[in-house]
């Protein structure tokens, strides 16, 4: 199996990246205007409805103005009906607009690239353009409404409100972009099915997509004070996460079959098994890594931790002794996992 493409680049990569980066700001502005429109739409109808309710209550006290009272009530019902009809219409149009915006951005990238199907470098370049814009949108849902600088205490509240209003739209846009990233890498695999880097790139694309569905509470650096929508931790998200992570594992297995002595491949498999909560398979991969890199103390520490967590205390203690003999700085912290096995 080959490890590098012999076909030369058919475009100026540096110039392409510079031109693509110039598309990010206008595309982001279009995206921001579109999704914030819905917030102002709801706010306007809320204010109109509140005003009509206030008028209704005012006229209710004046029994002699029953005609005005009835007219005010009719206007309120009409406003409510109009709101729900328009809201349903806009909600139905939203997915199409987001798909159109995603395609518009990628079509502009294609024009810059002079994109042609079947050229691996073109597929890779388009995949990178989609991935980079998806990265720009990461955690964007928290930043739409910032309080004045003298009201910093309201920052958590405004972040929560912003996320509540816009997380679905940001999530959907990132999903569309990352799906296109994976699709373009699949096209590269079809062009060059025997290249290790091609399968590694596809595996990484699936890893990035799986993190979009992963439970934020299980990620490193999780901020417990930051509000997370309950839907982000739903069974539907877990299903998407597992199915995507399993695709990544399949790609890493292909790499493992062709490069069984590459520690990086087995580390990626271990990380994927960890995300999928498959500790037995994770242990097997770390054991392979240690056979390939016997002096890797960090991997040995992770393996010892897993041994304790899985009730393999004898193996865990053996690892603990090995780390102590090498004066590994984290050795003492390993023993804290003794007895951590959850029956």
N, C-alpha and C positions, 0 to 999 in steps of 0.2 A: 504493500500500500504506500503510495507516495505521500509526501508531507508538504509539498509546495507546488504552486502553480507555475508552469513554464511559460504561460501566455503573458506577454507584457501588458501593462496598464494601457487602456485605450483612451484615456482622458487625463487631464491635468488635475490630480487629486487635490492639491492644495488650493487651487483656484476654485474648484468645485465646492470645497468646504466653506470658503469665504463667501461665495455667492449664496449658498444654502443658508448660512447664518444670517444673511440679510433678510431672509423670508420669515424668520422667527417672530420678530417684533410685529409686523403687520398681521400675521396670522394669529398671533396671540391677542392682539387688539380686537380682531373680528370675533374671536372666541369669547373674550371677556364681555364685549358689548352684547353679544347674543344671550349669554346666560344671565347677565345682570338685568337684562330687559325683563325677565320673568319676575324678578324680585320687585322691580318698580311697578310692573303690571299689577301684582298682588297688592302692593302698598296703596296704589291709587284707588283700586276698588274698595280696599279696606277703609280708606278715608271717606270715600263717597258713601259707603254703607253706614259708617259711623255717623256722618252728618245727617243722613236720612232718618236714622233711628232717633237722633237727638231732636229733629223736627217733629217726628211722629209723637214723641213723648211730650213735647211742648204743646202741640195741638190737641193732644189727648185730654189735657186739662180744660180745654175750651169746648164744651159740648155743643155750643152753638155753631161751631165750624166743622160740622160732621162731613161736609163735602170736601173741605180741605184735608180733613183727616183721612178720608177714603182715597183721595188723590195721592197723598203722601205714601200711604200703604201700597198703592198700586205701583208707584214709582220704585219703591224699595224692592218689591217682588220682581219687577222688570230688571232692575239692576242686578239682583241676585241671579236671575235666569241668564242674563247676558254674560255675567262673570263665568258661570259654569260652562256655558257653551263655548266661549272664547278660550277658556282654560283647557277644555278637552281638545279643541282644535290645535292650540299651540303645543300641547303635550304630544299630540299625534305627529306634528310636524318636526318636533325636536330631533328624534333619531335621524331623520332624513337630512336635516341641516348639518348635524355633526358628521355624518358620513360624507356629505358633500364638501364640508370644510376640510376634512382629512384628505379626500381625493384631490381637492384643489391644491392643497399644499404639496402633495406628492406629484401631481401633474406638473407643477412649476419646477420641482426638483428634476423631473424627467426631461423637461425642456432644456434646463441648464446642462444636464448630463448627456443630452441627445440619446436618451435611453433606447436600447434595443433588446428585445427578448432573446434569451439564449447566450448573452454575454455575461459571464460570472461576475466580472468587476462591476458591471452596471447594477446587477441585482444586489451585490454587497453594498454598493454606495447608496442605493435607495433604501435598503434596510437600515443603514447607519443614520440616514436623514430622519427616518421615522422614529428610530430609537432615541435620537438626541432631542427631538421635540417632545417626545413622551417624558424624557427626563426633566425638561424645563417645567412641565406641568405637575411634577411630583410635589405633593402637599400644597399645591396652589389653592385648593379649596379653603384653606384657613386664612387667606390673606386678602380677601376682597373688601372687607370693611374694617378699616383701622380707626380707632378713636383718636381724638386730638392728643397731642403730646402731653398735655397737662392732665389727662385722664388715663394714665397708664394702668390703673387698677381695673379698667374695663376691657383690657386686652383679652383675657381669657373668655369673657362673655361674648365679645365681638368675634373672636375666632370660632367659638361654638356656633354662633348664629350664621357666620359665613359658611362653615362646613355643613351645617344643617340645610342651608339653601342650595349649595352648589356641588356637594361631593359626588352625587350621581352623574352629573354632567362631566366633571373632571375625570371621574373614573371611566366613564364610557369613552371619552376621547382618548385617554391613555390606552384603553383596551383596543380600540380600533388601530391605533398606531403600532402597538406591540404585536398585534395579530398580523399586520402587514409586514412587520419585521421578520416574524417567523415564516410567513409565506414566501418572502423573497429569499430567505436562506434555504427553504425547501427547493426552490427553483435552482439554486446553486448546487445543491446535492444532486439534483437530476442531471445537471451539466457535468459535474465532476464527482461521481459517486465514490471514488476511491481515495479522496484526499482527507487526511486526518483533520486539517484545519477547518474544512467545510463542516464536518460533523461536530467539531468542537464549537463552532460559531452557532450552529443550529441548537445545540444543547444549551448554550448560554442564552440564546433567544428565548427558549422555553423557561429557563430559570428566571429571567427577567419578567416574563409573563406570569409565572407562578407567584412571584412576590406581590403582584398586583392583587391576587386573590388571597394571599396569606393573612392569617389573623394577626393584626398589628400588636396584640398583647403578647405574642410569642417572639417578637423580633427583638434583637439586641438594641439597647438604648431606648426601650419603650418608656414614654413619658406618661406616668399614671394620671397626671393632672390634665392632660389634653383629652378633650372629648372625642370619642370615637362613635360613629353611628352604629346602632345595634345590628343593622343589616350587614356591616363589614365582617361580623362574626357569625353569620348565618350558615345554615347547612348548605345552602346553594353555593355560597362562596367557598366553603370547604370542599364541595364536590368539584368545582372548577379548579381549585388549587391542586387537589390530588391528581386529577386527570392530566393537568399540565405538567406537574412534577414527574409523573410517571413517564411522560413523553421524553422529558429531559433525561431520565434514568436510562431509557432505551438507547438514546444517542450516546450516553457515556459508556454503556455496555458495548456498543459498537467500537468505541475507542479502546475499551479494555480488551476486546478480542484481537484487535490489530496491534495494540501497544500494551501488552500485559505488564511490562516492566516500567511503565511510566507512573511515578507516584502521584503526579497531578491528577491523572484520570481517577485513581482510586480515592483520592481526597474529595473530588467532586461527587463521586458516588456516595461517599460517607456523609457529606453535607446534605445531599438529596434524601438519603435514607433518614437522616436526623429530622428533616423537615416533615417527612411522611410518618414520623414516629414508628420507625422500624428498627429498633435497637439491635436486634440480632444481626441483621444485615450490615448495620453501621459498624458493629464490632468486627465483623469479618473483613470489611474494607480497611479499617485501621490496622488490623493485624497484618494485612498484605503490605500496607505502607511501611510498617516497621521492619518487615523482612527486606524491603528494598532500601530503607533508610534507618538502620539500627540505631543511629545516634540522634534521632529526632525526638528530643525530650518532650516537646509540646504534644506530639501525637501520642507518646507513651502516657502522658498525663491524662489526655482525653480518654484513652483506652482504660486506664485505671479507674477513672470516674464512672465510665460505663459499666465496668465490672461490678463495682459497688452498687450501682443503681439497679443492676439486673440480678443482684443477690449472689454474684460470683465472688464472695469475699476472699477466698483463698488466692485467687488470681489477682484481685485488687491489692491485697497485702504484699504479694510478690512484686507488683509494680511499684508500690510505695517504698519498699526496701531498695529497689533498683534506683529510684530517683534520689533517695536519701544518700546513697553511696556516691552519687555523682554531684552532690551538693546543689541539686536543682532548687531554685528559689521558691517554687510553688509546692514543693514536696509536702510540707506540713499541712497545707490547705487541702491536700487530697484526702487525708484521713477523715476529714469532716463528712465525707460522703459515705463513710462506713455505716451500715445499717439503714441506708436510704432506700433500700428495696421496698417497693410498694406492692404488697400482696393483694 
